[in-house]
Amino acid sequence: MRHFGHIPSASRAGLFHCEPAVFTADSPARTLAVALGATLYSPATRPRLAEDIRKQAARGVASMVLCLEDSISDGEVEAGEENLVRQFAALADEEDSRGHAAGEDAPTPGDLPLLFIRVRRPEQITDLVSRLGETVRLLSGFVLPKFTEARGQAFLEALTEAERAGGRRLFAMPVLESPELLHLETRAETLAGIAALTEKYRERVLALRLGVTDFCSAYGLRRSPDMTAYDVKIVAHVIADVVNVLGRADGTGFTITGPVWEYFRPGERMFKPQLRRSPFLEGRAEDLRTALIEHAMDGLLREIELDRANGLLGKTCIHPTHVLPVHALSVVSHEEWSDAQDILRPEQCGGGVLRSAYTNKMNEVKPHRAWAERTLLRAEVFGVAKEDVGFVELLTAGLAG
C-alpha cells in the first residue's frame, strides 16, 4: 500500500518533493498508526463487501473498519458475522488467484486496506478468528467499543488469545466513548484506568479512537455542518483531557484519531463534477476552484485542521468522499519538512534557536524536537509536497486518479 498510490506515478512525481513510502500490514506498529489516515467504516452486513473493499482500495482508502456494532441493528449481528466470513473467503480467493498468477507460493494481502472488525462483545473476537480460519491473514485487528479499564480487560485478553490461535499479529483500536469518560466526576479516574490498561497491552494497541457521536448523544446534542467538534465545548474538553493523558510525546502516549464527520452530499464523487462543470472556472480558475472546494467541505476541512492542532492524527470516516480531504491535509508541506529537517540535524542536538529556511519563524531545537520527529514520520507515510503544491492540487489530482 502507498498513500496516493491510486494516482499515476507521473502525477505523483509532479506533486511530491518526497513521495509517500510503501507500507504493508506487517510494517511496524509506529508506521501503521500514522498510515491509518482516513479510516472508512462500513456495515459488516453489506452483501458485496469484498467488492466494496476492493473498490475503496482503488480510490486510495488505506484502512477500513467492518462494523458489527452501532452501524447495524441488534437483530443483524449473526448475519453480519456470517457475511464477514463469506466476504473474507472471497477476498482470500482473489488474493490467492493473483498471487499464483504472479508465481508466488505464499500470497499476501497486496493492495488491500488494513482491515479491522468492530465487535460488540469480547467473545466475538475469538469466535470470528476461529471462523475466519486461514483468511485471518487479511485481518489487522479489532475495534473495541466503549472502552474503559473495567470493560477493556476482557476484550484485550480475548485479542491475545485470538492472536495465539490465529498465528497472526492482531491490533486493538479501543474507542473512547463511554459516559464515564464524558462525565466530569468520573473522567480523571476513567482516564487513569485506560492509561494503565493500554500501557499493559501497549504492543497490541495500535491507536485510540474517539467516539464523539456518543459524547453528544449523552446530552442530546448534534453539531451542525457549520460547527466542528471543537465548537461543542463539552466535547472539546473531553478531547483535550484524552490527549493530555493518552497522547503525550514522551513515549507514553498513543496515536489518537480524529472524530467522525457525519455530513456528506448525495453522490460519492461529488467534488469532481462540481469542479468540471462550473461555468466560472475560466479566467480565475485557480481562485474559484479553491473557493468551490472549500465551500463544499468547509466544516470538514476546519475540523481536520483542528484535529491536527489538538494532537490528533487520522480520522474516522463514514463516507468515501471524506477520505481524500483527510489524506490531502495529512501530506507534509515543504515548509514543515524543511523546519523538521533543520531541527533534527545531528549538529543541533545540543539545542539552540535557528531561523527557518523560509525566514518566517524561529525554530527552537529542544522544544520543537518532538514535533519534528512526528512530522518526519508523517512525511514518510504521506509524503512531502513540492514547494508550490498545496491542498487543492493534491485533492484534484486524487480525484482525477
LUMLO-860567 format. One record per atom (N, C-alpha, C): x, y, z; residue in one letter. Coordinates in steps of 0.2 Angstrom, whole numbers, plus 2048, in hexadecimal, padded with zeros to 3 digits. Each point is the difference from the previous one (the first is absolute). Layout:
N
XYZA...
//
This chain:
401
8047FA800M7FC806800M804806800M7FE8057FDR803807800R7FB805800R800805804H7FB8067FFH8018037FAH7FB8027FCF8008037FAF8037FB7FBF8007FA801G8027FB7FCG7FB7FF7FAG7FA802801H7FB7FF7FBH8008057FAH805805801I8018057FAI8067FE7FCI8008017FAP8067FE7FCP807803803P8057FC7FFS807802802S8028077FES7FE8017F9A8038077FEA7FC805803A7FA7FF802S7FC806804S803800807S8027FB803R803800807R807804800R8047FE7FAA806804800A7FF8077FFA7FB8037FDG7FF807800G7FD803806G7FE7FC805L7FD803806L8057FF806L8047FB800F8047FF806F8078017FFF803804805H807801801H8037F9803H7FC7FD804C8027F9802C7F97FC800C8007FB7FCE7FA7FC7FFE7FE7FC807E7FA7FE801P7FE7FC805P8047F9800P8027FD805A8037FA800A7FB7FA800A8027FA7FDV7FC7FA800V8007FD807V7FA7FE802F7FF7FC807F7FC7FA7FFF8007FB804T7FC7FA800T7FD7FF807T7FB7FB800A7FD7FF806A8057FD805A8067FE7FED8057FE805D806805801D7FE8067FES805806802S800801808S805803802P800802808P7FA804802P7FE7FE806A7F9803803A8018087FFA806803802R801807800R7FE8037F9R8027FC7FBT7FE8037F9T7F97FF7FET7FD7FA802L7F97FF7FFL7FB804803L802802806A7FC805804A7FF8077FCA8058027FDV8008067FCV7FD7FF7F9V8017FA7FEA7FE7FE7F9A7F87FF800A7FD7FF805L7F97FF800L7FC8057FCL802807801G7FD8057FDG7F9801801G7FC8007FAA7F8800801A7FE7F9800A7FD7FE806T7FE7F9801T7F98007FET7FE7FC7FBL7F98007FDL7FC7FB803L7FB801804Y7FB7FB803Y7FB7FE7FBY7FF7F9800S7FA7FD7FCS7FD7FB804S7F98007FFP7FC7FA804P8037FA7FEP8007FB804A8037F97FFA7FA7FC7FCA7FA8037FFT7FB7FC7FDT8008027F8T8048047FER7FF8027F9R8017F97FBR7FC7FF7FCP8007F97FCP8068007FBP8038067FER8058007FBR806803804R8017FE806L806803804L8067FF7FDL8027FA7FDA8077FF7FDA8018057FAA7FB8017FCE8008047FBE801807802E7FC802805D801807803D807801802D8037FC804I807800802I8058017FBI7FF7FC7FAR8048017FBR7FF8077FCR7FA802800K7FF8067FCK803806804K7FF800807Q802806804Q808800800Q8037FA800A8077FF800A8038047F9A7FC7FF7FBA8028037FAA800807800A7FC803804R7FF807801R804803805R8057FC803G804803805G7FF7FF807G7FB7FC802V7FE7FE807V8067FB802V803802806A8057FC803A7FE7FC806A7FA801803S7FE7FD806S7F8800800S7FE7FA802M7F8800800M7FE7FC807M7FB802802V7FD7FC806V7F97FD7FEV7FF7FA801L7FA7FC7FEL7FC7FF806L7FB804801C7FC801806C7FB7FB802C8007FD805L7FB7FC803L7FC803806L802807801E7FD803806E7FB8057FEE801806801D7FB8057FFD7FD8017F9D8037FE7FBS7FE8017F9S7FB7FB7FES7FF7FB804I7FB7FB7FFI7FB7FF806I7FA7FD7FES7FC7FF806S8017FA804S7FE7FF806D8017FA804D7FE7FA7FDD7FB8007FCG7FE7FA7FCG8047FE7FAG8058047FEE8047FF7FAE8077FD802E8017FF806V8077FF802V8027F97FEV7FC7FB801E8027F97FDE8018007F9E7FB8037FCA8018007F9A8068047FEA802805804G8068047FEG8067FC801G8017FC805E8057FB802E8017FB7FAE7FA7FD7FEE8017FC7FAE8028037FAE7FE8067FFN8028037FAN807802800N803802806L807801800L8047FA7FEL7FE7FA803V8047FA7FEV7FF7FF7F8V7FB8017FDR7FF7FF7F9R8048057FCR800806802Q8038057FCQ808800801Q8027FE806F8087FF801F8027FA7FBF7FC7FB800A8017FA7FCA8018027F8A7FB8057FEA8008027F9A8068047FFA802805805L8068037FFL8077FC800L8007FB804A8067FB800A8007FC7FAA7FB7FE7FDD8007FD7FAD8038047FAD7FE806800E8028057FBE808801801E802801806E807801802E8047FA7FEE7FD7FA801D8047FA7FED8017FF7F9D7FA8027FCS8008007F9S8068057FDS800806803R8058057FDR8077FE802R8017FD806G8067FE802G8037FA7FCG7FC7FB7FFH8027FA7FBH8018037F9H7FC8047FEA8028037F9A806803800A802803805A807804800A8067FB802A7FE7FA801G8057FB802G802800807G7FC802805E802800807E7FD7FA803E8047FD805D7FE7FA803D7FB802806D801806803A7FD802806A7FD8077FFA7FA8007FDP7FD8077FFP7FF804806P800806800T7FF805805T7FB8057FET7FD804805P7FB8047FEP8028077FDP8047FF7FBG8028067FBG7FD806801G7FB8027FCD7FE807801D7FA801803D7FE7FB805L7FA801804L801805805L7FB803802P801805806P8027FC807P802803805L8007FD806L7F97FF802L7FE7FA802L7F97FE802L7FF7FF807L7FB803803F7FF7FF807F7F87FE801F7FF7FC805I7F97FF801I7FE803807I7FA804800R7FE803806R7FB7FB803R8017FE806V7FC7FB803V7FC803806V7FB7FC803R7FC802805R8037FD807R8027FA7FFR8017FC806R8077FC800R8047FF805P8067FD800P8007FA7FCP7FB7FB802E8007FA7FDE8008007F8E7FD8057FDQ8008007F9Q8078007FDQ805803804I8078007FDI8027F97FFI8007FC805T8037F97FFT7FB7FC7FBT7FA801801D7FB7FC7FBD8028027F9D8008067FEL8018027F9L8077FE7FEL805800804V8077FE7FEV8007F97FEV7FC7FC804S7FF7F97FFS7FD7FE7FAS7FA8047FER7FC7FF7FAR8038037FAR805805801L8038027FAL8057FB7FDL8037FC805G8057FB7FEG8068047FDG8037FD7FAE8068027FDE7FF8077FDE7FA8027FFT7FF8077FDT801806806T8017FE806V802805805V8068047FEV8047FD7FBR8068047FER7FE8067FDR7FA8017FEL7FE8077FDL7FE805805L7FF7FD806L7FE805806L805803804L800806801S805804804S7FE801807S7F97FF802G7FF800807G7F8802801G7FF802806F7F9801803F7FF807803F7FB8037FFV7FE806803V7FB7FF806V802803806L7FD7FE806L7FC805803L7F97FF800P7FC806802P7FF802807P7FE806801K7FF802807K8057FE805K8078017FEF8057FE804F802803806F8007FC806T802803806T8057FA803T803802806E8047FA803E7FC7FA802E7FA801802A7FC7FB803A7FE7FB7FAA7FD8047FAR7FE7FC7FBR8057FE7FBR806804800G8057FE7FBG8047FA801G8017FE806Q8047FB802Q7FE7F97FDQ7F97FF800A7FE7FA7FCA8018007F9A7FF8067FDF8018007F9F8087FF7FEF804803804L8077FF7FEL8037F9802L7FD7FD805E8027F9801E7FD7FB7FAE7FA8027FEA7FE7FC7FAA8048017FAA8028067FFL8058027FAL8067FC801L803800806T8067FC801T7FF7F87FET7FB7FE803E7FE7F97FEE7FF7FE7F9E7FD8057FDA7FE7FF7F8A8078017FCA804804802E8078017FDE8047F9800E8007FD806R8037FA801R7FD7FB7FBR7F97FF800A7FD7FB7FDA8008017F8A8008067FEG8008027F9G8078007FDG805801804G8078007FEG8028067FCG7FC806802R8018067FCR800806805R8048057FFR800806804R7F98037FFR7FD802805L7FA803800L800806805L7FE8067FDF800806804F7F9802803F800803805A7FA803803A7FF8087FFA7FA8027FEM7FF807800M7FA802805M802801806P7FA802805P7FD8067FEP7F9800801V7FC8077FFV7FF803806V802806801L7FE804806L7FA8037FFL7FA7FE803E7FA8037FFE7FB7FE806E8037FE806S7FB7FE805S7FE806804S7FA800803P7FE805805P805802805P8037FA803E805802805E8058047FEE8028007FAL8058057FDL7FD8077FFL7FA8007FEL7FD8077FFL7FF803806L7FD7FD805H7FE803807H806803804H7FF806802L806803803L8027FD806L7FB7FD804E8027FD807E8037FA7FFE8007FC7FAT8037FA800T8068007FAT8018067FDR8058007FBR8077FE802R802803805A807800802A8027F8801A7FB7FD804E8017F9802E8007FC7FAE7FB8017FCT7FF7FC7FAT8078017FBT8028067FFL8068007FCL8067FD803L801800807A8057FD803A8007F87FFA7FA7FE800G7FF7F97FFG8027FD7F9G7FD8047FBI8027FF7F9I8078007FFI803805803A8088017FFA8037FA803A7FE7FD806A8047FB803A7FF7F97FBA7F97FF7FEL7FF7FA7FCL8038007F9L8008067FDT8038007F9T808800801T803802805E807800801E8027F8801E7FB7FC804K8027F9801K8007FD7F9K7FB8027FBY8007FC7FAY8028057FAY805804802R8038057FBR8017FD7F9R8037FA800E8027FD7F9E7FB7FE7FCE7FA800803R7FA7FE7FCR7FB8067FFR801806803V7FC8057FFV8038057FAV7FC8007FAL8038037FBL7FE808800L7FA801802A7FE807800A7FA801805A7FE805802L7FA802804L7FC8047FCL7F97FE800R7FB8047FCR7FB803804R7FE8067FEL7FB804804L7F97FF7FDL7FC7FF805G7F97FF7FEG7FC806802G8008057FCV7FD807801V7F9800800V7FD7FB7FBT7F98007FFT7FD7FE807T8037FB803D7FD7FD806D801806806D805804800F801805805F7FA8057FFF7FE8027F9C7FB8057FFC7F97FD802C7FF7F97FFS7FA7FD801S7FE800808S805800804A7FF800807A7FD806802A8008057FDY7FD807801Y7FB8027FBY7FE7FC7FCG7FB8017FBG8038067FBG8067FF7FEL8038057FCL8027FD7F9L8008057FBR8027FE7F9R8038067FDR8068007FER8038067FDR7FE8017F9R7FF8067FES7FE8017F9S8068007FBS7FF8007FAP8057FF7FBP805807800P7FD805803D804806801D805800806D7FF7FB804M804800807M8047F9800M806801803T8057FB801T7FF7FD807T8037FA801A7FF7FD807A803805805A8058047FEY803805805Y7FB806801Y7FB8017FDD7FB805801D7FB7FE806D8007F9801V7FB7FD805V805800806V7FF804805K805801805K8017FA804K7FA7FC802I8017FB804I8047FA7FDI7FF8007F9V8047FB7FCV807802800V8018067FFA8078037FFA8047FF806A7FD800806H8037FF807H8027F9800H7FC7FB7FEV8027F9801V8067FF7FBV8008027FAI8057FF7FBI807803803I7FF806803A807802803A8027FC806A7FC7FD804D8027FC806D8037FA7FDD7FD7FD7FBV8027F97FDV8078017FDV8018067FDV8078017FDV805801806V7FE804805N804802805N8037F9804N7FB7FB801V8027FA803V8037FB7FCV7FD7FF7FAL8027FA7FBL8038027FAL8028067FFG8038027FAG807804800G8037FF806R806803801R8067FE7FCR8058047FEA8057FF7FCA8067FE803A7FF7FD807D8067FE804D8017F97FFD7FD7FC7FCG8017F97FFG7FA7FC803G7FC804805T7FB7FC803T7F98017FCT8008047FBG7FA8017FDG7FE7FC7FAG7FA8007FDF7FE7FC7FAF7FE8057FBF7FF7FE7FAT7FD8037FAT7F8801802T7FD806800I7F9801801I7FD8027FAI7FB7FD7FDT7FD8027FAT7FB805801T7FE8047FBG7FB805800G7F97FD7FFG7FB804803P7F97FD800P7FD8007F9P7FB7FD800V7FC7FF7F9V7FD8077FEV8008017FAW7FC8067FDW7FA7FC7FCW7FA802803E7FA7FC7FEE7FC8037FAE8038067FDY7FC8037FBY8037FE7F9Y7FC7FF7FBF8027FF7F9F7FA8027FBF8028017FAR7FB8027FBR7FF7F97FCR7FA8007FDP7FE7FA7FCP8057FF7FAP8027FA7FFG8057FE7FAG807800803G8037FA7FEE8077FF803E8058047FDE7FF8027FAR8068047FDR7FD8087FFR7FE803806M7FD8067FFM8048067FEM807800802F8048057FFF8028017F8F8017FA7FDK8038007FAK7FB8037FBK7FA7FE800P7FB8037FBP7FF808801P800802806Q800807802Q8068047FDQ8067FD800L8068037FEL7FF8007F8L7FE7FB7FDR8007FF7F9R7FB8057FDR7FA801803R7FA8037FDR7FF807801R804803805S7FF807802S8018047FAS7FB8057FEP8018047FBP805806801P802800807F804806802F8087FE800F8027FA7FEL8077FE800L8048037FBL7FD8047FBE8058037FBE802806803E8068027FEG803806803G8047FF807G7FC802805R8027FF807R8007F9802R8027FB7FCA7FE7F9802A8037FE807A806801801E8037FE806E7FC803806E7FF806800D7FD803806D7F97FD801D7FC8007FBL7F97FD800L8007F9802L8057FC7FDR8007F9802R8017FF807R805804803T801800807T7FA801804T7FD8067FEA7FA802804A7FA7FB800A7FF7FD7FAL7FB7FB7FFL8017FA804L8077FD800I8017FB805I7FF801807I803806802E7FF802807E7F9801802E7FC8027FCH7F9801801H7FC7F9801H8027FC7FCA7FD7F9800A8027FC806A806802803M8037FB806M802805806M7FE806800D802804805D8017FE807D7FA7FD802G8007FD807G8057FA801G8007FC7FBL8047FA801L808802800L8018057FCL8078027FFL802804807L7FC804802R802803807R8017FB805R7FB7FB800E8017FB806E8077FC7FFE8017FF7FAI8077FC7FFI806804802I8008077FFE805804802E800801808E7FA800803L800800807L8027FA803L7FE7FA7FDD8037FA802D807800801D8048027FBR807800800R802805805R7FD806801A803805805A7FF7FD807A7FB7FC801N7FF7FD806N8037F9802N8047FE7FBG8047FA802G7FD7FA7FDG7FB8007FCL7FD7FA7FDL8037FF7F9L8007FA7FEL8027FE7F9L7FC7FB7FDL7FE8017F9G7FB7FB7FDG7F9802802G7FB7FC7FDK7F9802802K7FC7FA7FEK7FB800805T7FA7FB7FET7FC8037FBT7FE7FC7FAC7FC8027FBC7FB7FB7FEC7FA8037FFI7FA7FC7FEI7FE8017F9I8048047FCH7FE8017F9H8068007FCH8007FD7FAP8078007FCP8028077FEP7FC805800T8028067FET804804805T8007FD806H804803805H8077FE800H8027FB7FDV8067FD800V8068047FDV7FF8027FAL8058047FDL802807803L7FB804803P801806803P8057FE806P7FE7FB804V8047FE806V8087FF7FEV8007FC7FAH8077FE7FEH8048067FDH7FC8047FCA8038067FDA803805806A7FC800805L803805806L8057FC804L8017FA7FFS8057FC804S8078017FDS8008027FAV8068007FCV804806804V8077FF801V804805803V8028057FBV7FF806801S8028067FCS808800800S8028037FAH8078017FFH803804806H7FD805802E802804806E8007FC806E7FB7FC802E8017FC806E8067FC800E8007FC7FAW8067FB7FFW807804801W8008067FDS807803801S801802807S7FB803804D801801807D8027FA804D7FC7FA7FEA8027FA804A8077FE7FFA8028007FAQ8077FE7FEQ805804804Q7FF806800D805805803D8007FE807D7FA800804I8007FE807I8047FA802I7FF7FB7FBL8037F9802L8077FF7FDL8038057FER8077FF7FDR8047FE806R8057FB7FFP8047FE806P804806803P8028057FCE804805804E7FC804804E7F97FF800Q7FC805804Q7FE7FC806Q8037FA802C7FD7FC805C801804807C804804801G801804806G7FB806801G7FC8017FBG7FB805801G8028067FCG7FC806802G8018067FDG7FA8027FCG8018067FDV7FA8037FCV8038017F9V7FC7FE7FBL8028017F9L7FA8047FCL8028047FBR7FC8047FCR7FE7FB7FBR7F97FF7FES7FE7FB7FBS8038027F9S8007FB7FCA8038017F9A7FB8047FCA7F9800803Y7FB8047FCY801808803Y804801805T801806803T7FA804803T7FB7FB803N7FA803802N7FF7FE807N8047FD803K7FF7FD807K8077FE803K8007FF807M8067FE803M7FE7F8803M8057FC7FEN7FF7F9802N8047FF807N7FD7FE805E8047FF806E8017F8801E8067FE800V8027F97FFV7FD7FC805V801801806K7FD7FC805K7F9800801K7FC805800P7F9800801P7FD7FD7FAP8038017FAH7FC7FE7FAH8027F97FDH8057FD804R8027F97FER7FB7FB7FFR7FB7FF805A7FB7FB800A7FC8027FAA7FE8067FFW7FC8027FAW8047FE7F9W806801800A8047FE7FAA8007F97FFA8017FC805E8007F97FFE7F97FD7FEE7FB803803R7F97FE7FDR7FF8027F9R8038067FET7FF8027F9T8037FC7FBT8067FE802L8047FC7FBL7FD7F9800L7FD7FD805L7FD7FA7FFL7FA8007FCL7FC806801R7FA8017FBR8038017F9R8058037FFA8038027F9A8027F97FDA8037FB804E8017FA7FDE7FA7FC7FEE7FA801803V7FA7FC7FEV7FC8047FBV800806801F7FB8047FBF8048047FBF807801801G8048037FBG801808802G8048037FCV801807801V7FF8047F9V7FB805800A7FE8037FAA8068047FEA8008017F9K8048057FDK7FF807803K8048057FFE7FF807803E7FA8037FDE7FE7FF7FAD7FB8047FDD7F97FC800D8007FA804V7FA7FB800V7FD801806V7F9801800G7FC800806G7FA7FC800G7FC801805F7FA7FB800F7FC8007FAF7FF8057FCV7FB8007FAV8037FB7FBV8078017FFE8037FC7FBE8007F8802E8017FF807L8007F9802L7F97FD7FFL7FB804802L7F97FE800L7FE7FE7F9L8018057FBT7FE7FF7F9T8047FA7FDT806800801A8047FA7FDA7FD7F9803A7FE800806G7FD7FA803G7FA7FE7FDG7FC8067FFL7F97FE7FDL8017FE7F8L8058037FDA8017FE7F9A8037F9800A8037FE805G8037F9800G7FA7FB801G
//
